[in-house]
Amino acid sequence: MEPNAFKVRTALRRQRVTIMDVADSLGMTKSTVSRALNGYPDISESTRLKVRDAAERLGYRPLSNAQAIRTGRVRSIGLIIQISEYDRHRPFLADFLDGVSEAASAADWTMTVATAASDTDTFRLLCKLADERKVDGFILPRTLVDDPRVHLLREADVPFVLYGRTADDHGCAWFDIDSETAMADAVMRLAELGHERIGFIPAGDRYMYARLRSEGYRAGLKAAKLPFAAELVAPPALSRQEGANSARLILNQENPPTAILCAVDRAAIGVYDAAKELGLQIGRDLSLISYDDIPEAELMTPPLTTYAVDTRRAGARLTDLLIRRIKGEAPEKLRELDRARFVARGSHGFGPSAGPAKEINETVSKSGGKA
């Protein structure tokens, strides 16, 4: 080691603020300060805040190895990204990881990310990271209706939080977006614009979000007093090609829909392809609303009307919930449901039964905004 580097290292060691320094500055015992910093429930909130402020002011940082030995925690959040399925994570991944990372750093925790090539590989990594104490708990994205990851971690008593819900949520903490309400809202918006035959392209049956969005579509029809028509529900689609195929099936009917609602944007991009083949102009001859707000949505002609999710906020909230779960809070008290934001663009418009409302809107447009 170079002499200068040695001197710097020695100086840093001499200057390190210890937990005893924090305790002395507050006139408290070392034990009280330690318990306050580690979130023990027998320490009052006012004391915790006082200790935290003093620690920040003095520049105290706990030694991770010593803390792990003392608390049994390594202060690390685990996230396994499964890359075996088409675009399973990519649309939201960058912002999501930013949210997790920022929230973890703010709480003096770290994030451990691994990639898996299959379901079997995911289970292997869950077991490996937990058994080797590389992480204290896991965030599980893209939950399934019947999710084997949940069964595994629940039986092993390893803390976890779901990004989404699952059919059996016993012992589950979760953060989710109320996408079923977004789907119902989309149907009602289209109905108010005069659409009476509203098609639906669902997502894959494995995912819980797909089930919820299908339920939202039906709920929207009921609220709009429109009958459910099985022939207007296309096969599930998760990709552009699948979306185009599904759209062709319902648009080639004798009495086709005048509007289509898609569970995911990637399928909606395919609807543009099918509409073009049939000589239909999106936004005029066929209305289209979807969900996700992927980057391509704004680049379509016309731009795609959709529902957007703040995935950075989702990552931050999941991190907070998981840390609280690891510290012992009951999972049933760690459940949050957020809302998606409607992004109105050019792919939805009036339907054939809009009547006077459509005529008024067209008059206003032609007169430059004066009715």
C-alpha positions, 0 to 999 in steps of 0.5 A, a space after each residue: 500500500 502506498 504511504 499516502 493511501 495508508 495515511 488516509 486509511 488510518 485517518 479515516 479509521 481514527 475519525 470514524 464516528 461510533 455508536 458510543 459517540 452518538 450516545 454520549 452526545 445525547 446523554 443516552 445509553 449505547 443500548 438505547 441508541 442502538 435499539 432506536 437506530 434499528 427500529 425496535 418497537 419499545 423505543 418511542 418515535 420521538 427518541 428514534 427521531 432524536 437519535 437519527 438526527 444526531 447520527 446524521 449530524 455526527 456522520 455516524 454510519 453502522 458497520 454492515 458486518 457488525 450490524 449483520 452479526 448483531 441483528 441477523 440482517 444484511 440490510 439488502 433487498 433481493 429482486 430476481 428478474 426473469 427474462 425467459 418470457 417476451 418483454 416480461 419486465 423491460 417496459 418498466 424496468 429502468 424506472 422501477 429499479 431507480 425507485 427501489 435503489 433510491 428508496 433502499 439507499 435513503 434507508 441505508 439498505 442495498 439492493 441485490 439484483 439477479 436474472 433468471 432464465 426460467 421458473 426453475 432458475 428463479 426458485 434456485 436463486 430465491 433459495 440460494 440468496 436466502 440460504 446464503 443470507 445475501 438478502 433479507 427479503 424479496 420483491 416479487 414483480 409480475 405476480 401470477 394467479 397461483 404464484 409458486 414463488 409465494 408458496 416457496 417463500 411463505 413456507 420458508 418464512 422468508 419476508 417478501 412483498 408482491 408487486 401485484 396481487 395473487 389469488 391467495 394473499 394470506 400472509 402477503 404484503 403487496 403494492 399494486 395498481 388498481 388496473 381493474 378500475 382503469 379498465 372500467 373507466 375506459 369502457 365508460 369513457 368509450 360508452 359516453 362517446 357513443 360506442 355500444 360495441 366495445 371489444 376487449 383484447 385481454 392479457 395472458 391468463 397466468 398473470 393476476 393483473 390480466 384477471 383483474 383487467 378482464 374483471 374491470 372490462 366486465 364491470 365497465 360494461 355493467 356500469 355503462 349498461 351495455 351487454 357483455 358479448 363473448 364474440 367481442 372478447 379476443 384471444 389473449 395478446 401480449 405482443 404486437 403480432 398477437 395483438 394484430 391477430 386478435 384484432 383481426 378476429 373481432 374486426 372481421 365479424 359481421 357486426 364488429 366493435 367500433 372501439 377496442 380496449 387492450 389490457 397491454 400497450 404492446 397488443 394495442 400497437 398490433 391493433 394499428 396494424 390490423 386496422 390499417 389492413 382493413 382500411 380503418 383509421 384509428 381515432 376516427 373509424 375505430 377507437 382504441 384505449 390501452 394500458 401501460 404507456 410504453 414509450 412507443 405509445 406516444 410515437 404511433 399515428 395517432 398517438 395511443 390513448 392509455 393509462 400510465 403507471 408511476 413505476 419509480 414510485 412503485 419501486 420506492 413504495 415496495 422497498 419501504 413495505 419490504 423493509 417494514 415487513 423484514 422488521 416484523 410488521 404484519 403483512 396484512 397491514 402492508 398493502 397499498 393500492 395506487 391509481 393509474 393516470 389516464 393519458 388522453 391522446 388521439 386514438 379514441 373518439 366518438 362512436 356511431 351513436 354519439 348524436 348531438 354531442 358529436 355534432 357540437 364537438 365538430 362544430 366547435 372544432 371547425 369554428 376554432 373553439 367557438 360554439 
